[in-house]
Amino acid sequence: MNDGLQIASIFGSALGSAGLVYLITKTPAHRSSVEDIIEAYPRAEPIAQNIVELADEMGMPDPGWLANLIRFETGGRFSPSIQNPSTRATGLIQFMPSTAEGMGTTVERLAQMSAKSQWYYVRKYMLKKLRYLPEGKRKFTEPTDVYMAVFYPWAIGKGRDVSLAEHWASRRSGRSKETFIRQNGGIETAQDYADYANKNAKLPTGKYLSKQKLARNIGLGVSAASLATISIYLTYDYLTGDT
């Protein structure tokens, strides 16, 4: 092998190894596209691009998590006017009347908006929830964070197994966590709630994302190690002149 070809092989294998390491550390195992969201939820088409953009702003590995949240909150209708008769919660993420007023609007006004118009308030609400995370780490890296932003914001960033029931009981004198569990259909943890909400989800929920990513990363890691070994061997061979 001539020197030029050997040097090119050294750099090529080294760059290939570095590229695979980058893929392992910087990219998720799956990421739902605008097209994926529309295919799964045709009624989401008017806001599918908005979903992807907001997911990116919030550091979500998969915009499908946000699409699944809206599917759950609207019963699959993706309707900005849908309202819970008992609580008057309204819209794409079921804004409570007090929440709507805190953002300078009302549930009645929200119900009259198009999905695109209401998205302004969805984005405003969700971005505010990033404040529950430490500065410098304000990303929704767990699928449970997305659901907790709407159901139980205190739990954002506290992991999948955090007990909502224990926290709820600790703030209410004379109440036990069993009361919370009973009132919420057996839900105790953030993951319990996400499992319930995702029963009819049509996009990846993130529950098994870590296992998928681990399997992918093992394969990429083996390839990266092989390329690194080749680069080291070629470098040694070149330096010692054993060609």
C-alpha positions in Angstrom: 0.0 0.0 0.0 1.5 3.4 -1.0 1.8 6.2 1.6 -1.0 8.3 0.2 -3.5 5.5 0.2 -2.4 4.4 3.7 -2.8 7.9 5.1 -6.2 8.3 3.5 -7.2 4.9 5.0 -6.0 6.1 8.4 -8.0 9.3 8.3 -11.0 7.6 6.7 -11.3 4.9 9.4 -10.7 7.5 12.2 -13.4 9.8 10.8 -15.8 7.0 10.4 -15.3 5.9 14.0 -15.8 9.5 15.2 -18.9 9.8 13.1 -20.4 6.7 14.6 -19.6 7.9 18.1 -21.4 11.2 17.3 -24.5 9.2 16.2 -24.4 7.2 19.4 -24.3 10.3 21.6 -26.3 12.9 19.7 -29.2 11.2 17.8 -32.3 9.4 19.1 -33.2 5.9 18.0 -36.4 7.1 16.4 -37.8 10.5 15.5 -41.3 11.1 14.2 -41.5 13.4 11.2 -44.4 15.7 10.0 -45.4 12.9 7.6 -45.3 10.3 10.4 -47.6 12.4 12.5 -50.1 13.0 9.7 -50.1 9.3 8.8 -50.8 8.3 12.4 -53.3 11.2 13.1 -54.8 12.6 9.9 -56.7 15.2 11.9 -53.4 16.6 13.2 -52.4 17.8 9.7 -53.0 21.6 10.3 -50.6 21.6 13.3 -48.2 18.7 12.4 -45.4 21.1 11.5 -46.1 23.1 14.7 -45.8 20.0 16.7 -42.4 19.1 15.3 -41.1 22.7 15.8 -42.3 22.9 19.4 -40.9 19.5 20.2 -37.5 20.7 18.9 -37.7 23.9 21.0 -38.4 21.8 24.1 -35.6 19.3 23.4 -37.9 16.3 22.9 -36.1 13.4 21.1 -39.3 12.5 19.3 -42.1 14.9 18.3 -44.4 11.9 18.4 -44.6 12.3 22.1 -46.2 15.7 21.8 -48.6 14.4 19.1 -49.6 11.5 21.4 -50.3 14.0 24.2 -52.7 16.0 22.0 -54.3 12.8 20.7 -55.0 11.8 24.3 -56.2 15.2 25.5 -58.6 15.6 22.5 -59.8 12.0 22.3 -58.1 11.6 18.9 -60.0 14.6 17.4 -57.3 17.2 17.5 -60.1 19.7 18.0 -59.4 23.2 19.5 -63.1 23.4 20.6 -63.4 20.1 22.5 -64.4 20.7 26.1 -64.8 18.6 29.2 -68.4 19.3 30.4 -67.6 18.9 34.1 -64.3 20.9 34.3 -64.7 23.2 31.3 -61.2 22.2 30.3 -60.9 23.2 26.6 -58.8 22.7 23.5 -55.8 20.9 22.3 -54.2 20.4 25.7 -57.4 20.9 27.7 -56.7 24.3 29.2 -58.5 24.8 32.5 -60.4 28.1 32.9 -57.9 29.5 35.4 -55.0 28.5 33.1 -56.6 30.3 30.2 -57.2 33.4 32.2 -53.6 33.3 33.4 -52.5 33.5 29.8 -54.8 36.4 29.0 -57.7 34.6 27.4 -60.7 32.4 28.3 -61.8 28.9 27.5 -64.7 30.4 25.5 -62.3 32.3 23.3 -60.1 29.3 22.9 -63.0 27.2 21.8 -63.7 29.7 18.9 -60.1 29.5 17.6 -58.7 27.3 14.8 -56.1 24.8 15.8 -53.4 27.0 14.2 -54.6 30.0 16.2 -54.8 28.1 19.4 -51.3 26.8 18.9 -50.0 30.2 20.1 -51.3 29.3 23.6 -50.2 25.7 23.5 -46.7 26.8 22.7 -46.8 29.5 25.4 -48.0 27.1 28.0 -45.6 24.3 27.2 -42.5 26.5 27.0 -43.3 27.9 30.5 -43.1 24.3 31.8 -39.4 24.2 31.0 -38.9 26.3 34.0 -39.5 23.3 36.2 -36.1 21.9 35.0 -32.7 23.2 36.2 -31.2 26.0 34.2 -28.9 24.5 31.5 -30.9 21.3 31.5 -34.2 22.6 30.2 -35.1 19.8 27.8 -38.0 17.3 27.9 -35.8 14.2 27.7 -38.4 11.8 29.2 -41.8 11.0 27.6 -43.4 11.3 31.0 -42.3 15.0 31.1 -44.7 15.8 28.3 -47.7 14.3 30.1 -46.7 15.8 33.4 -46.6 19.3 31.8 -50.4 19.0 31.6 -51.4 16.6 34.3 -48.9 17.2 37.2 -46.2 19.8 36.4 -44.3 19.3 39.7 -43.2 15.9 38.4 -41.4 17.3 35.3 -37.8 16.2 35.3 -38.2 13.8 38.2 -38.2 10.6 36.3 -40.7 8.0 35.2 -41.0 6.4 38.7 -41.7 9.5 40.8 -44.7 9.0 43.0 -47.4 11.6 42.2 -49.5 10.0 44.9 -46.9 10.6 47.6 -46.4 14.2 46.7 -50.1 14.8 46.5 -50.7 13.3 50.0 -47.7 15.3 51.4 -49.4 18.5 50.6 -52.8 17.6 52.0 -53.3 17.1 55.7 -55.1 13.9 56.5 -55.0 12.5 53.0 -53.2 9.4 52.0 -51.6 8.4 48.7 -54.2 5.7 48.5 -56.8 8.4 48.1 -55.0 9.8 45.1 -54.5 6.3 43.6 -58.2 5.5 44.0 -59.4 8.9 42.6 -57.1 8.4 39.5 -58.0 4.9 38.5 -54.9 3.2 40.0 -52.3 5.7 38.8 -49.5 6.3 41.3 -46.4 7.3 39.2 -45.7 9.4 36.2 -45.1 6.3 34.1 -48.5 4.9 35.3 -50.2 8.0 33.9 -48.2 7.9 30.6 -49.1 4.2 30.2 -52.8 5.1 30.6 -52.6 8.0 28.2 -50.7 6.0 25.6 -53.0 3.1 25.4 -54.3 4.1 22.0 -51.2 6.0 20.8 -50.2 5.4 17.2 -46.7 6.9 17.4 -43.7 5.6 19.5 -44.4 6.5 23.2 -40.8 6.4 24.4 -41.4 3.8 27.0 -39.0 1.4 25.3 -36.9 4.0 23.6 -33.9 3.4 25.9 -33.9 -0.3 25.0 -34.1 0.4 21.3 -31.4 3.0 21.6 -29.2 0.6 23.6 -29.5 -2.1 20.9 -28.7 0.4 18.2 -25.8 1.9 20.1 -24.3 -1.6 20.8 -24.2 -2.2 17.0 -22.8 1.3 16.3 -20.3 0.9 19.1 -18.9 -2.3 17.7 -18.6 -0.7 14.3 -16.9 2.4 15.8 -14.4 0.2 17.8 -13.6 -1.8 14.6 -12.9 1.3 12.6 -10.8 2.7 15.5 -8.8 -0.5 15.6 -8.2 -0.4 11.9 -7.0 3.2 12.2 -4.6 2.4 15.0 -3.2 -0.6 13.2 -2.7 1.4 10.0 -1.1 4.2 11.9 1.3 1.8 13.6 2.1 0.1 10.4 2.8 3.5 8.7 5.0 4.8 11.5 7.1 1.6 11.7 7.4 1.3 8.0 6.2 -2.3 7.8 4.5 -1.9 4.5 
